[in-house]
Amino acid sequence: MALKLIAGPCVIESQELLDTVAQKLVEINQKLGVEILFKASFDKANRTSIHSYRGVGMERGLQMLADVRSKWGLKLLTDIHESEQAAPVGEVVDVLQIPAFLCRQTDLVVAAAKTGKVVNIKKAQFLSGLDMRYPYEKAIEAGASEVWLTERGNSFGYNNLVVDFRNVADMRQIAPTVIMDCTHSVQRPGAAGGKTGGNREFVPAMALAAKAFGATGYFFEVHPDPDKALSDGPNMLYLSDLEGVIKSLL
């Protein structure tokens, strides 16, 4: 099975940012003989504060993502938060992602599956790996062409996450494709004064540990300058470091 690789900025900030990241992903794809899907969100609907930057909105965001495909030839992944978004988003992207907090929302999962596109369901911070059998079955029975499951850590008290890597092995019993979200798993939710903190220095080790437990894919949010990013900066990987991390996994 070919390694599934997903990378891109947390949220769409500008076309310039998308092009900068896309160009680097194309370079890595060609150099290492891999295929990295491009990921960016048009809306971050679950930001900590109402004053946090959310994105450019669905209509403009989908056009910007379509421009990335047209200009750089990359496959696309983005997340949806409401059932009504599934059909229009499915016309543009290759993979529809269900956010972790929403993985039990039946209508959302079913709507994504009915597009016939690949559906990537992120495991909720309050579920075990084996619990993901039921979201997986919902998507398969609703017609998804393929369903991926993604590990992203579990809530550990307040403002912290911990990764039980046994969840990766458990989800491999359910789905052939299990992704490790190496950047969201190092978040410190709500721990930075009205926004989420994180520890990006642990991202490479998260990836290697997940490989040891049988992960078949890896998800990295990347940015040329994470400390200036408008969302999830503390846990995002420097774009310049992505190639080295992928090499370690190959």
WONORSUL-V835448 format. One line per field, one symbol per residue. burial: 1 if it has 9 or more other ideal C-beta (glycine too) atoms within 8 Angstrom, else 0. A space follows every 10 residues. Layout:
BEGIN
burial = ???
END
This chain:
BEGIN
burial = 0011111111 1100001111 1111110110 0101011111 1111001000 0110100101 1101111110 0101111101 1000111111 0110111111 0110000111 1111101111 1111101011 1100110111 0101001111 1111100001 1010101111 1101101111 1111111111 0100111111 0011011111 1011111111 1110010010 1111111110 1110110110
END
